[in-house]
Amino acid sequence: MRVIIPVENELGLAAPRSGHFGHAAYFTVATIESGEVTSVETIKNVDHDQAGCAGVIDFALSQNIDAIIATGMGMPPFSRFTAAGVTVYAERETPLAGDVLAKFVAGEVSPMDPEAACRH
């Protein structure tokens, strides 16, 4: 399973999470096998102002992900991810990517409720 987390910088698991999926500067991408994180990489996101929201979604999907853990997102990205078979998870309390990934692996992160999507 490949999981992507929107983050503010290139520090991987030590990176602070981005509060806005589409404007995240980077993504921390983790591969999880048999309940353990087997690899972590950091990738630079495309520029939202140039690529638009659709471009950011397309870029994230091009990373062959199975899930995204975000603090939140709007309904258009939520719908695009779920239509592509990517499960959207919401976790709003944990500031660092590594800590939220540990919670995810422990089963402590729930799928996002579509009613909680931003309406902008």
N, C-alpha and C positions, 0 to 999 in steps of 0.2 A: 504494500500500500504506500502510495506517495501522498504526503500531506504538505500543503503550502500555507505559510503564515505570513501575512503582510507585516513588514517591519520598517523601522526608520533608518537603519544603517546596515553596513555589511558585516556586522559582528556575529552573524549566525545565531547560535542559541543564546548568546549574551545580548542580542539586539533588543532594544525596546520595541514593543509592538506598535504598529501604526493604528491610529484611531479611525482611519478612513481607508477602506480597501483600495479604492481607485487611485488615491494619491500616495500610496505607499512608495517609498523610494526603492525598496528592495523586497524580496521575498526570501524567507528561510524555507528551504524545501527538505523534508526529512523522508527517508524511506524506513518503513516499519515492517519487520518480518517476524512472525511468531511472537508478537507482543514486545519486540525489542527494536530500538532505533539502531539501524545498521549503517546509515550514512546520513550526512547533513551537508547541504551546499547552500550557498547564498547566490542569488541571481539579481541583477539590476533590473528593475521594472522599466517598462517603457514610460515615456513622459505623457501623463494624462492630458496635459494641455495640447500636445501635438497629436496623440493617438486617439484621444477621446475615451470615454468609458468602454465602448465596444472594443477598442484596441487593447486596453488593459485586460479585459476579459479574454479576448483571443490569445493574448500573450500567456496569461496564466494557464489557459486550457492547453496551449502548446507544450507545456511542461509535463504532460502525461500524468496529471494528478487524479487522485481518487477522492480527495477531500480538501476543503479549505477551512481554516479556523480563523474567524475574523471577530473583531469587536462588534461588527455590524456591517450592513450593506443595504443598498437600495433594492427595490423589487426587480428592476431589469437585470442586474447581475445575478441576483438570487435565482431568477427564472432561467437565465441562460446556463448557469452552472448545473442546476438540477436537471434541466432538459438534456444536458450532455452527460448525465450520470455521475456528476460530482456532488457529493454530500456536503452541504454547508453547515458548519458548526459555529455556534456563537459562544464566546467566553469573554466577558467584559471586565473581570476583576484582576487578572494576572498580568503584570506589566512586561515581563520578559518572555521571549519566544521559547526558551528552553524549559521554563517553568510551566508554561501552558502546554507544551508538548508532553511533559511528564504527566500532567493531569489528564491529557487525552489518552495516553497509553494506559493509564490507570482506570479508564472508563468514566472519568469525572466531568466530561464535556458533552453536552447534549446538542443534538441537531437544532439548528435555528428554526424558530417558529416564524413562518412567513408573515404573520401579523406584526412581528417586531421589525420588519424591514423599514428602512428609512423611506420617507415619501417625498423625496425632492427631485 
